[in-house]
């Protein structure tokens, strides 16, 4: 006899008069399974949170290094080495043309099947190339200019700049495919906004360190050639960027559905192109690259050549812009999780379109007007978060690297071509005897109009299903 059934307890449930031993077993087993499932879910949640924290640590450390060796610093380094306008256009365009080749990233992954190892290796190699870039451009190595009037040192700088971006961009394609497996779909907006905040904050810190490094170098050795402090800051930034791969090494691989052959890479890319939402995202990104490239060379050269603005002053303006972006990015991420992207993206695009107009009204006596451009470009935080959110949200389920590579390649090609065209237009008009200030004015107006026109493409954006196709 089992005794009085009324005294039987079964994991907190009231006893039943029939078959109490069986009920006791069922409840005990069910409770054990539920507890095991809860422990497993808790471990998975903890692992996911750790990976997200490591991903943000990678973003923060990388951004500090990137702030040290920003495009602005590289342009000032090239200008101090005697680079003409066409070379500045190449420096602006070289990363874009290198970015076109990142379509090879998923092909490399298809052959290696080691996304984490390949991602970390590509990013590490890119940083090592960046360390060597200032040394390779040293005038002591290349005392005489080449036949085209551009020194061999400038060509080496452009070549290393291009190689660095190729390896980094291929690594970034794999990194975002990795993050697509880490970030839960319903939280991607706020998580990309949070990552953007770490990137912006790190760049601010890096820019301030760059300011200090350059000032320190000039203080301890006033006779130092003007290009050398920029070279020191660039090398220091590359070393910091190399340290950013350490958090990635500690992350879980999380490769949900690897692409197993090169034909599958192209199949996944064409699958994404079949989605009208993805095509609208691609059209906007390509249009944005073209619009930004129209006046890129003019915006890069005008403060130094015409206004006489020092690198330190430009750094201060960029830090102010980054500070505004740091405050705006998290709110933008929350918006994209809750609401359609087109409203906020269109407003942001119209705001950034006003930027070149502030360069138009600036003069050497009143160069402070360009601060208005950097205030307007705070809105790029919204565009960056929106693009990051959409590019992984619209990727087909499974391996996201092929559509990401296609997205980057087409956008970079458009921006690179326009950066070169803008540089050549500037050189041709200036060499033809036209008023240089008039040339700048035309490029600034064209840049503002092009950016405003892209707002129409932003209005077409949607976060619909990636599998959606035209009917």
Beta strands, then each sheet from edge to edge (+ up, - down):
end
